[in-house]
Amino acid sequence: MSLHDIPLRTLGGEPTSLADHRGKAVLIVNVASKCGSTPQYAALEEMHKTYADRGFTVVGVPCNQFGGQEPGTAEEIETFCSTTYGVTFPMLEKTDVNGEGRHPLYAELTRTADAAGEAGDIAWNFEKFLVSPQGEVVARFRTRTTPDDPAVVSAVEAQLPA
């Protein structure tokens, strides 16, 4: 199954899929509102705005599996993201990224190794997966690699279709 074909739901509960972003470079990030890395939302939004007109989007995936750092309802998450960080990029429903209930999207994403050659479970909030316009996972960045890190920026720029 292609990443584009995996059924997803928006933060508002509407059916969606990555097919909505076919032909774009996509940075998928598991996010949380009460994490030490939460300020990465600002850089993610900046990257989304900078490259949106060149065929790029960020997709946020709230997850409460790491220290209970995303306890909110969909409405609380949406309000927090929009009022605190001005988030305009698409957000999916709260999702399990590890374990027995791991979402099929993350079953596919976690097959990809990071720069150190490590694949497998998500280690913490704000791990990032870069998906090519063709729907292939081309890079994985761990939590400490911020969205404005030169490695992330150059990887995104290399995938821009326009």
TASUL-V865844 format. One record per helix or strand of 3 or more residues. SS is the DSSP state (hx for helix, st for strand). FROM is the first residue (numbers start at 0). LEN is the number of residues. Records with the same first field share a line. If there is no record, write none. Layout:
BEGIN
SS = FROM-LEN / FROM-LEN
END
This chain:
BEGIN
hx = 2-3 / 17-4 / 39-15 / 73-12 / 103-6 / 149-10
st = 7-3 / 24-7 / 55-7 / 89-3 / 127-4 / 136-5
END
